[in-house]
Amino acid sequence: MKWIEAASYEEMSEIAADIFKENLKQNPEIVLGLATGGTAEGFYKELVEAYKAKEISFENARSFNLDEYVGINPENKASYHYYMDQQLFNHVDMKRENIHVPKGDTADLQAAATQYDVMIKAAGGIDIQLLGIGVNGHIGFNEPGTPFTLETNVIELAQSTREANKIYFDSIDDVPTHAITMGIQTIMNAKKVVLLISGASKQEAINRLRSGEVTEDFPASALNSHQDVTVIYTGVK
Ligand code: F6R
């Protein structure tokens, strides 16, 4: 695991965006694994700026997002689909048919989950995966206790995750109880992983990740067994 300390949130976002830009330039048909959340917003801003400056193009790129809430449709402002449209997709030249966000509003969620892995594999696998981390160590929405062998699946959100994400909803009661997420195995299959960590609320998570222990009680610890992970952190010791 490679660790990079950034002097600020902006620098963390720039370093991460530079890695993605370089990979995109080298492989215009790249398969991107994308994350949502507050931590990633600066990263998307950098990518959009680079696109507008004609430094990069997403014309032939494909993308798969990590997760989506169950019971929320893509037009809902709290949906991860909506977030991605606002942060990236509405501003760049990625083709709509090449964009994939798990379907949280479908009747057969399990079938949608299984199909998601089939589509990722058919695309040749994820070349580079962006991740954030939850206060409890979740990656994607894989909460503590998730078997590392799972691929995309439907999970129950931890109370701490619902609390952390209630700022995007009118009240805690409106935060969905379930989500569809790439599994740890799906994430581990990515060829390269970039993990962003920002802010004091993530101190305990970063300490635990640094300890090097590998346990299903701390989902991000699976990354200790991945061969190409870069952690870019700021605002935490
Ligand atoms: C988002 C995701 C989550 C977030 C994590 C951190 O697609 O899968 O694991 O990356 O909850 O969220 P923020 O950045 O809002 O603290």
Boltz pocket constraint, residues with backbone or C-beta under 6 A from the ligand:
constraints:
  - pocket:
      binder: B
      contacts: [[A, 34], [A, 35], [A, 36], [A, 37], [A, 38], [A, 39], [A, 40], [A, 66], [A, 67], [A, 131], [A, 132], [A, 133], [A, 134], [A, 135], [A, 138], [A, 139], [A, 140], [A, 141]]
      max_distance: 6.0
